[in-house]
Amino acid sequence: MQRRVFISGLIGGLGAGTLAPSSGAAAGDAGDVRIHDPVLIRERDTFHLFGTGRGIVAFSSTDLRHWKKEPPVFDSPPAWIASVVDNFQGRFWAPDISFHDGVYHLYYCVSTGGKIRSAIGVATNRTLDRRSADFRWVDHGIVVESVPYRDLWNAIDPQLIVAADGTPWLAFGSFWAGLRLVKLAADRLRLAVPQQWRSLAKRERSVLIDDAEPEPASIEAPFIFRRNSWYYLFASWDHCCRGVNSDYKVVVGRSRDIAGPYVDASDERMDKGGGTLVIAGNQRWPGIGHNSVYTFDGRDYFVAHAYDARDRGWSKLKILDLQWNADGWPQVDPLALG
């Protein structure tokens, strides 16, 4: 029997911002999707959801409401990971999914927690339909790697963003000196040569702090969304992964140039500590973050995870309506969290 689970939370616009019950089950039931760092893509009539977890967790849905747990992407870790993470236990972090020229690209990361010893890899597939004879994940190894005391940025939380001219870039980063952007080669499997790097966003950090220390400067999870002539950079501030003590929140800035500088609604640069609040937690959901943004059928969605104070602080999927104000800034209704 196929196991189906219900999204914890909401799809905006379904009456007072709450998820419409199905077959007598309401949002908040025990079958809620537990996930960190969710990303989405649609192939024909099926949505595919990926997130942090053993082998890279996967779900599928035809309506963004009812989700079926799928087998993980990797049955066993690619051999190269052993050279980056000692005693790797199979838990992959923060994937990103995209489609180009008939191929799906799944970026993912591996890391030694709290250290810069991290790497971003990429795997490809011609379809996400497991019934197809073409379904097969092919790993292509490391795209970018960070090394302690060599780098002051962390190679996790990747996101592919394509510039208006068709050039692919990879945004990534966590804590330390903040978020980075690096140009990719046309095949999207390696860095472009000569390499081109940019700094996207930072929070204040003294140069006197030991390079091994991630704190302060709690920022991570970049996601760039192109709308009209603007690039919008979403980022997560403060702390995930602490259950009911999480204080994650999402901020945003924008730029006409994919390389920045990104400025917030007060014209403060994000690479100098700026960021306009999009959404923060509340008593029920103390932290929300690591978001992604999508347009499906003319409707914009804000996808993230949040920590449920009524259910032991479990991290759960949120899919919310994303609106835009008169000045072109993204907004999420804080009441939609519940």
N, C-alpha and C positions, 0 to 999 in steps of 0.2 A: 504494500500500500504506500502511495506517495504521501509523505508527511507535509502538511501545509501549516504555515504559521501566519499570524497576523502582525502587521506593523504595529509597534507601540507608537502611539502618537497620532499623527494627523496628515491629512492631505487637505490643504486649505481650500475653502470654497464649498465644502461639503456640509453646509449647515452649521453655523456657529463655529466653524473651524475645527470640527472634530470628525474623526473617521467614522463613516457610516458603518453600522454593524452589518455583518453578513452571517447568515445561517444562525442567528441568535448569539453570535460571539461579538463582544464589544472590545474596543481598544483597551489595552491594559490587562487582558487575559494572560494566562501563564504561557501561552504560545508566542509571545512577542519576540520579534527578531532581536537577538542579542548580537551586536556587531560593533566593532571599532573601525573608524576611518572608511566609511562606505563610499563607493563609487558606482555609477550606473552607466549602462549603455543599452540601446535597443537594437535588436536584430529582427527585422520583419515585425511580427506581432508579439515578440517576447522581450521583456526587460531582464537584463542580467545584472546582478548585484555582486560586488566583490568587496572583501574587507580583510583586515588583519586577522591572522589565525594560523593554525597548523595547516601547512600546504597551500595557503591562501583560501579563505572560506568563500563559498559561492552559493547564491540563491537565484531562483528564476521566478518570474511573475508575468501574467498577461494583463494585469490591471493596476499595478503599483499598490495593491492592497493585500492580496493573498500571495504568500511566498512559499516556494518549495525549496527545501534544502537540497543542494546538489553536492556531488563529490568535490573535494578540493582540487585545485589546479595541479598541484604536484603530489604524486604518490610518494616520492622520495626527493630529497633536496639535490639540486645540481651539484656536481662534484667540486666546482670552484669555490663554493661557500666555505669549505673547510679552511681555505687559505685566508679568510677574512674573519670568521667567527669561530673561536675555539669551542668544541663540544656543542655545536649547533643542535638545537632540539626540535627544529622543524617549524618554528613559529616565524612566519614571514610578516612584515609590517607594511601597512599603508600602500596598497596597490593603486595603480591608475590605469584605466582602460580607454583605448581610442581605436579608431578605424581609419585606414588609409590605403588606397589603391588595392582593395580586395583583401587586406590583411588586418587583423586585430593585433594591436600592440599592448601588452600588459607589462607595465613597469612595476617593480616591487623593490622592497629593500630588506636587508638583513643588518643586524647591528648587535653590538655588545652594549646592553642598556647603560645609559648614563655616560658613555664614552664616545669619542669621535671615530672609533674603529667600526666603520660602516661602509656599505656599498649598495648601489642601485643596479639591479639587473633588468633584463627585458626578455620576455618570451612572446612568441607569435603564434597565431592560429588563423586558419582560413575561415573558420566558422565557430560559433558558440553553441551550435546545435549538436548535442551529443549523439543524436541519431544519424548524423551524416558520416559518410565514409571519409570525409575530409577533416573531421574533427581530430586534431592532434596538436598539443602544445609543444613547441620547439623552443628550447632555451638558447639564448645567444650570449649569455655571460654578462660580465660587468660593463656598465656604461660609464659610471663614475664612482670613485672610491675616495673616502676620507681617511686620513692617517693622523693619530695623535701627535702633537707637537710639530707636525708639518703644516696642518691645516687648522684654521679656526672656524670652520664650518662643518656641518654634519651631513653626510650623504644619505639622508632619509627623506620620506614624504615627497616622492616625485610627482610631478604633473606635466604632461605634454601640453604645450600651447603652440598653436600655429599662427604666425603673424599674417597680416593682411596680404603680404607678398608671397605667402606660401612657405616661408622658412620655418622649420620646426625648432622649437626651443624647449628646454627642460627646466622647469622651476622646481626647487627643492630646498630643504634646510630645516634646522631645528636648533633653538637655543644658541649659545656661543655668540658669534658675530652675525647671526641672523640668516636671512633667506637669500638664495642665490638664483641666478639664471644663466644657463650655458647653452650655446648654440649646438644643435645636433647636425650630423651629416644627413644628406637627403634620404638615406635608407632608414634613418631614425634608430639605428642600432649602435651608434658610436658617436663620439664628439666630432664636431666639424674641425677641420684643419685649415688654417691656423685656428687655435682655440679662441673663442670669444666669451668672456665672462662679464657679468654685471652683478651688482648688489641691489637687491630689491627692497628689503625692509630690515630694520634692526630695532632693538630696544637698548636703553642705556646700559653700558658695561665698562668698567674701568679697565684700562690697558694693564693695570698692575695686578689684576686677578690672574692666578695661575691658569695657563691655557687648558689644563685638564678639567677645570671646573665649568660645568654648563651654566650654573646660575651666577648672577641674575640674568636678565635678558630673556625672559620666557616668551618665546615666539616660535611658531612652527606652522607646518601644513599650508604652504601657499597654494592658492588656486586662482588662476587668471581666466577671466571670462570676457570674451570680446563681444561688445554690443555697440552697434552703430559705429562711430569713429573712436570709441573709447575702449581701453583695456582696463578692466577692474581687477585689482589684486585683493583677494580675500586672504586673511591670515588669522590664525588662532593665537590668542594671548593667554598667558597664565598656564594652569596645570590640568592636564588630563589624568585619567588612570588612577584616581584616588577615591573612587566610589562617591559616597556622599560628601566627601571633603574636596571633590574636584571643583575648580573655579574657572574652568574653561569659558571663553567667550570669543566672538568673532568680530574682527574689525575689517575695514576696507579703505582703499584709496584708488585713485585712477590716474591714467596717463594716456596721452595721444600716441605715445611710442611704447612698443612692447618692452623696451629696455629701461623705461622709466625716464626721469624720476616719477614715482607715484606719490600723489598728494591727497590728503584727506579733505573733508568738507570745509575745514578751517585753513586750507592751503599749507598745512604742515606736511613736510616730506616724510614718507614712511621709512626711508633709509636714515632718518634723523629722529625716529621715535614716534612719528605720527600714525594716526589710524582713527577712523570714525567708527563708532560702535554700530554693529548690525544687530546683534542679539547677544544677550547674556542669560545666565541661568536664573532660576527662581527657587522658591522653597521646595517644590515638588521635584524639579529638575535642576539641581544646583550647578551643573556645568553642561555646556553644549559647545561643540566645536568640531574641528577637522572636517570642514564642509567642502562640498562640491556643488556646482551649479549647472543646470541643464535647461534646454528648451525642448519640450515635446508638444507637438501639435499647437504651436503658438502660445504655449503657457510656460512660464519660467518657474523652476523648482529649486529650492534650497534643500540640499541633502546633508545630513550631519548625524552625529551620534550624541546622545545625552544620557546623563546618569540618573537613574530612577530612585529617588529617596524612599519610595514606598516598596521597593523590591530590592533591598540589600545593596543599593547603589549600582546595580547592573547597568552596563552601557547598552543603550537601545537605539534602534533606527528612528530617525525623524525625517519626514518628507513634508516640507512646508511650502506654501506659496511664496514666491518672491515678487514683490511689487517694486515700482520705480516712482520716485517723487517727481515733482515738476522740474527740479534741477538735475534730474538724471541720476540720482543716488539710489542704490538698492535699499529696500526696506523689508523686514520680516515682522509681522505682527507679534509682539511679545506675548499677547494673550493666547496665541495659537499653541504655545507650549503646554497649556493646561495647568 
